[in-house]
Amino acid sequence: MRPGGLFRALNRDGVPVIRLVGEVDIADAADLEAALSAAASNDDTQPLVVDLTDLDYCDSAVIAALIRQRKRYGERFEIVLPKTAKMRRIFDILSLETALHISDDLRSAAGTRVLRNP
């Protein structure tokens, strides 16, 4: 991970959230996967949320890392990417909603859990 912190690990009412900020690329992909593994709970019912709202750029290595994590964690792995976010158009063009579960906000991504103060 480059200096400045591209990943921010948050905890919203017991739900781990990894927020990607700025530009994230191949140099960061391994750190991203390590951050997700560290944030993941052994409880296989708890969501693991990746918030891409403030992501300005990512390359194919990051997208591949997200897809690998979705395969690893299954239905509990959620992506937050509002329709107004910079990267949403790219994800839509690539039809990534078929490989990743994409929600518009943290509340939707967390499923039945209620997130306060997102």
C-alpha positions in Angstrom: 0.0 0.0 0.0 1.3 3.4 -0.9 1.7 6.1 1.8 -1.4 8.1 2.6 -3.6 5.1 3.2 -5.7 3.8 0.3 -7.6 1.4 2.5 -9.5 2.4 5.6 -10.8 -0.4 7.8 -14.0 0.6 9.6 -16.4 -1.2 11.8 -20.1 -0.2 11.4 -22.2 -1.9 14.1 -20.1 -5.0 14.0 -19.8 -5.1 10.2 -16.3 -4.8 8.8 -16.0 -2.3 6.0 -12.9 -1.7 3.9 -13.1 1.7 2.1 -10.9 2.2 -0.9 -9.9 5.8 -1.6 -8.2 7.5 -4.5 -6.3 5.4 -7.0 -5.7 1.7 -6.3 -3.8 -0.5 -8.8 -1.7 -3.6 -9.2 0.9 -2.3 -6.7 -1.9 -2.4 -4.0 -3.8 -5.6 -4.9 -1.9 -7.9 -2.5 -2.3 -5.4 0.3 -6.0 -5.1 -0.5 -6.5 -8.9 -0.3 -4.5 -9.0 3.0 -6.7 -6.2 4.4 -9.8 -8.1 3.5 -8.5 -11.3 5.0 -7.7 -9.4 8.2 -11.1 -7.8 8.4 -13.0 -11.1 7.7 -14.7 -12.7 10.6 -14.8 -16.4 11.1 -18.6 -16.0 11.4 -19.7 -17.0 7.9 -23.0 -15.1 8.2 -21.4 -11.7 8.8 -21.1 -9.4 5.8 -17.7 -8.2 4.6 -18.2 -4.9 2.9 -15.9 -3.1 0.4 -16.9 0.5 -0.1 -15.8 1.9 -3.4 -17.7 5.2 -3.1 -14.5 7.3 -3.0 -12.5 5.2 -5.5 -11.2 7.3 -8.4 -9.4 4.6 -10.3 -8.6 0.9 -10.2 -7.0 -1.4 -12.7 -7.8 -4.9 -13.7 -5.6 -6.4 -10.9 -7.8 -4.8 -8.3 -11.0 -5.9 -10.1 -9.5 -9.5 -10.2 -8.7 -9.3 -6.5 -12.3 -8.3 -5.7 -13.7 -11.1 -7.9 -11.3 -13.6 -6.1 -12.6 -12.4 -2.7 -16.2 -12.7 -3.8 -15.5 -16.3 -4.7 -13.7 -16.9 -1.4 -16.4 -15.3 0.8 -19.5 -15.9 -1.3 -22.7 -14.1 -0.6 -21.4 -12.3 2.4 -18.9 -10.3 0.3 -20.6 -7.0 -0.7 -19.5 -4.1 -2.8 -20.8 -0.5 -2.2 -20.7 1.5 -5.4 -23.4 4.2 -5.7 -24.7 4.9 -9.2 -23.1 8.4 -8.8 -19.6 7.2 -8.0 -16.8 7.7 -10.5 -16.1 4.0 -11.0 -19.7 2.9 -11.4 -19.8 3.4 -15.1 -16.7 1.3 -15.6 -18.1 -1.5 -13.4 -21.4 -1.3 -15.4 -19.6 -1.4 -18.8 -17.7 -4.5 -17.6 -20.9 -6.1 -16.4 -19.3 -6.7 -13.0 -22.7 -6.9 -11.3 -22.8 -10.5 -12.5 -19.5 -11.4 -10.7 -19.8 -9.0 -7.7 -22.8 -8.1 -5.7 -23.0 -4.3 -5.9 -25.1 -2.2 -3.6 -25.8 1.5 -3.8 -25.2 2.2 -0.1 -23.8 0.7 3.2 -27.3 -0.1 4.5 -28.1 -2.2 1.5 -24.8 -4.0 1.5 -25.0 -5.0 5.1 -28.3 -6.8 4.5 -30.3 -7.2 7.6 -27.9 -5.3 9.8 -28.6 -1.6 10.4 -25.7 0.6 9.9 -25.8 3.9 11.7 -23.9 7.0 10.6 -22.5 5.6 7.4 
